[in-house]
Amino acid sequence: MTIRILIADDQAVIRSGLRLILESQPDMTVVGEAVDGAEAVALARELRPDVCLVDIRMPKLDGIEVTRSLAGHDVAEPLRVVIVTTFDLDEYVYGALHAGAVGFVLKDAGPALLIEAVRAANTGEALISPSITLRLLRSLAPTKAPIAIKPKHPLTDREIEVARAIARGRTNQEIASELFISLSTVKNHLSAIQARLGMRNRVEVAVWAWESRLMEPTDQR
């Protein structure tokens, strides 16, 4: 199946570059381009793309507002939004993740990671550029009030281990190797964690882990 993508960025050269990268893949096609946040919301609702690539800073509506409109918790049929930005330690990014974004990729991260993020979002996974995952969460989560939700049923020790690994930016395969469990077991644990916490993706789980102060002291450095 072809992955249908919407690109939202106020710079024409960036939109052209993203389109060139994405449409080099046989299973991807760009169905629309938006030059500002308001147009992004309107086009996304009209076209219903599989993945929306959204810049964090745009005229009219910024990436947070776009994400909240398309993927917020009160949206009946949320779309999958991946933030593509120049800013790797921008508080807007943290806000966008809370608003429902399922990925965060730097514009200079390279074609391979961008393509991986789109494929991950399309299959219901989530991806944050590995090079900035820890810096983003370390720098922003500890400065905020502890608003993390409390699960009705506590996570098991193994689920906490998986949640910590996710918060460190580990992939499912890396978690399986580190914990000496199968890939399917990792996915089962992730599903259980999301169900207990009422969360939709691993990005929300990562933010929750940092807000809940689950991370080891060495992770805070």
VEXZA-264222 format. One line per field, with one value per residue (C-alpha): x, y, z; residue number from 1. Coordinates in steps of 0.05 Angstrom, whole numbers, always signed. Layout:
u	c(X / ...)
v	c(Y / ...)
w	c(Z / ...)
num	c(NUM / ...)
***
This chain:
u	c(+0 / +23 / +33 / -2 / +35 / +19 / +77 / +67 / +124 / +126 / +191 / +183 / +254 / +241 / +176 / +210 / +267 / +220 / +178 / +239 / +263 / +195 / +174 / +240 / +208 / +162 / +111 / +105 / +69 / +58 / -16 / -12 / +31 / +12 / +48 / +20 / -14 / -85 / -78 / -46 / -107 / -155 / -118 / -107 / -181 / -199 / -147 / -141 / -67 / -35 / +20 / +27 / +97 / +90 / +140 / +140 / +142 / +93 / +49 / -24 / -20 / +44 / +60 / +29 / -38 / -37 / -20 / -74 / -126 / -108 / -85 / -107 / -139 / -208 / -202 / -249 / -208 / -137 / -86 / -13 / +31 / +107 / +142 / +200 / +240 / +307 / +302 / +324 / +313 / +252 / +197 / +147 / +168 / +151 / +83 / +72 / +87 / +36 / -13 / -10 / +50 / +78 / +147 / +200 / +255 / +307 / +309 / +383 / +376 / +382 / +335 / +339 / +312 / +257 / +234 / +238 / +196 / +142 / +139 / +137 / +80 / +42 / +44 / +24 / +94 / +129 / +200 / +241 / +310 / +357 / +408 / +360 / +312 / +348 / +367 / +295 / +265 / +320 / +319 / +244 / +209 / +246 / +229 / +155 / +107 / +97 / +31 / +42 / -19 / -21 / -43 / -101 / -60 / +15 / +62 / +100 / +175 / +185 / +137 / +176 / +241 / +209 / +181 / +251 / +282 / +230 / +246 / +319 / +301 / +311 / +276 / +235 / +293 / +343 / +297 / +290 / +366 / +379 / +326 / +338 / +265 / +232 / +209 / +137 / +143 / +168 / +108 / +61 / +92 / +86 / +13 / +0 / +35 / -5 / -69 / -54 / -35 / -89 / -36 / -34 / +40 / +111 / +125 / +72 / +101 / +170 / +145 / +106 / +168 / +208 / +151 / +140 / +214 / +222 / +291 / +354 / +402 / +451 / +397 / +389 / +461)
v	c(+0 / +71 / +116 / +183 / +242 / +315 / +364 / +428 / +479 / +553 / +546 / +523 / +495 / +451 / +425 / +410 / +374 / +332 / +314 / +293 / +247 / +216 / +205 / +169 / +112 / +66 / +62 / +137 / +194 / +267 / +284 / +356 / +414 / +469 / +535 / +551 / +519 / +537 / +508 / +446 / +432 / +445 / +402 / +346 / +343 / +343 / +293 / +248 / +230 / +171 / +215 / +290 / +321 / +386 / +441 / +468 / +542 / +565 / +626 / +628 / +564 / +534 / +460 / +450 / +479 / +439 / +375 / +387 / +399 / +336 / +288 / +314 / +270 / +298 / +285 / +228 / +202 / +228 / +233 / +214 / +275 / +275 / +340 / +359 / +417 / +452 / +460 / +400 / +430 / +472 / +474 / +475 / +404 / +380 / +413 / +380 / +311 / +324 / +347 / +280 / +279 / +209 / +229 / +283 / +288 / +341 / +370 / +354 / +282 / +254 / +219 / +150 / +173 / +215 / +155 / +111 / +160 / +162 / +86 / +81 / +131 / +95 / +29 / +60 / +64 / +127 / +153 / +210 / +224 / +182 / +238 / +284 / +238 / +241 / +315 / +334 / +295 / +309 / +384 / +394 / +341 / +355 / +429 / +417 / +403 / +329 / +321 / +249 / +205 / +148 / +82 / +47 / -16 / -8 / -28 / -93 / -91 / -115 / -63 / -9 / -35 / -30 / +40 / +63 / +35 / +70 / +135 / +126 / +123 / +49 / +13 / -50 / -92 / -59 / -69 / -143 / -150 / -112 / -150 / -217 / -225 / -234 / -177 / -200 / -199 / -127 / -108 / -143 / -105 / -39 / -53 / -69 / -5 / +38 / +5 / +15 / +88 / +103 / +125 / +116 / +111 / +103 / +177 / +189 / +131 / +163 / +231 / +197 / +159 / +223 / +262 / +204 / +206 / +133 / +143 / +122 / +175 / +162 / +181 / +250 / +270)
w	c(+0 / -15 / +45 / +32 / +62 / +75 / +82 / +122 / +121 / +105 / +65 / -7 / -10 / +50 / +22 / -44 / -10 / +33 / -27 / -66 / -10 / +4 / -68 / -81 / -43 / -83 / -27 / -12 / -46 / -25 / -32 / -10 / +13 / +63 / +71 / +140 / +199 / +181 / +112 / +142 / +185 / +128 / +78 / +128 / +145 / +71 / +46 / +108 / +94 / +129 / +157 / +166 / +168 / +205 / +218 / +289 / +271 / +218 / +206 / +230 / +271 / +299 / +300 / +369 / +349 / +284 / +322 / +374 / +320 / +281 / +335 / +402 / +455 / +440 / +365 / +346 / +288 / +300 / +245 / +253 / +259 / +256 / +275 / +228 / +255 / +259 / +335 / +375 / +444 / +432 / +485 / +427 / +412 / +482 / +475 / +408 / +437 / +491 / +438 / +403 / +356 / +344 / +320 / +321 / +268 / +255 / +185 / +180 / +207 / +137 / +88 / +121 / +188 / +157 / +116 / +178 / +218 / +164 / +160 / +236 / +241 / +187 / +224 / +290 / +320 / +340 / +329 / +357 / +328 / +372 / +375 / +412 / +450 / +516 / +511 / +496 / +553 / +603 / +590 / +590 / +632 / +698 / +695 / +694 / +751 / +764 / +727 / +705 / +712 / +762 / +732 / +766 / +767 / +780 / +724 / +735 / +745 / +673 / +646 / +684 / +652 / +583 / +598 / +620 / +557 / +514 / +550 / +533 / +460 / +450 / +392 / +404 / +376 / +423 / +483 / +465 / +462 / +526 / +567 / +534 / +512 / +444 / +400 / +406 / +482 / +479 / +437 / +486 / +544 / +506 / +491 / +564 / +587 / +539 / +562 / +636 / +624 / +572 / +522 / +447 / +430 / +456 / +454 / +507 / +547 / +544 / +568 / +623 / +647 / +654 / +687 / +736 / +755 / +736 / +705 / +740 / +768 / +711 / +661 / +691 / +676)
num	c(1 / 2 / 3 / 4 / 5 / 6 / 7 / 8 / 9 / 10 / 11 / 12 / 13 / 14 / 15 / 16 / 17 / 18 / 19 / 20 / 21 / 22 / 23 / 24 / 25 / 26 / 27 / 28 / 29 / 30 / 31 / 32 / 33 / 34 / 35 / 36 / 37 / 38 / 39 / 40 / 41 / 42 / 43 / 44 / 45 / 46 / 47 / 48 / 49 / 50 / 51 / 52 / 53 / 54 / 55 / 56 / 57 / 58 / 59 / 60 / 61 / 62 / 63 / 64 / 65 / 66 / 67 / 68 / 69 / 70 / 71 / 72 / 73 / 74 / 75 / 76 / 77 / 78 / 79 / 80 / 81 / 82 / 83 / 84 / 85 / 86 / 87 / 88 / 89 / 90 / 91 / 92 / 93 / 94 / 95 / 96 / 97 / 98 / 99 / 100 / 101 / 102 / 103 / 104 / 105 / 106 / 107 / 108 / 109 / 110 / 111 / 112 / 113 / 114 / 115 / 116 / 117 / 118 / 119 / 120 / 121 / 122 / 123 / 124 / 125 / 126 / 127 / 128 / 129 / 130 / 131 / 132 / 133 / 134 / 135 / 136 / 137 / 138 / 139 / 140 / 141 / 142 / 143 / 144 / 145 / 146 / 147 / 148 / 149 / 150 / 151 / 152 / 153 / 154 / 155 / 156 / 157 / 158 / 159 / 160 / 161 / 162 / 163 / 164 / 165 / 166 / 167 / 168 / 169 / 170 / 171 / 172 / 173 / 174 / 175 / 176 / 177 / 178 / 179 / 180 / 181 / 182 / 183 / 184 / 185 / 186 / 187 / 188 / 189 / 190 / 191 / 192 / 193 / 194 / 195 / 196 / 197 / 198 / 199 / 200 / 201 / 202 / 203 / 204 / 205 / 206 / 207 / 208 / 209 / 210 / 211 / 212 / 213 / 214 / 215 / 216 / 217 / 218 / 219 / 220 / 221)
***
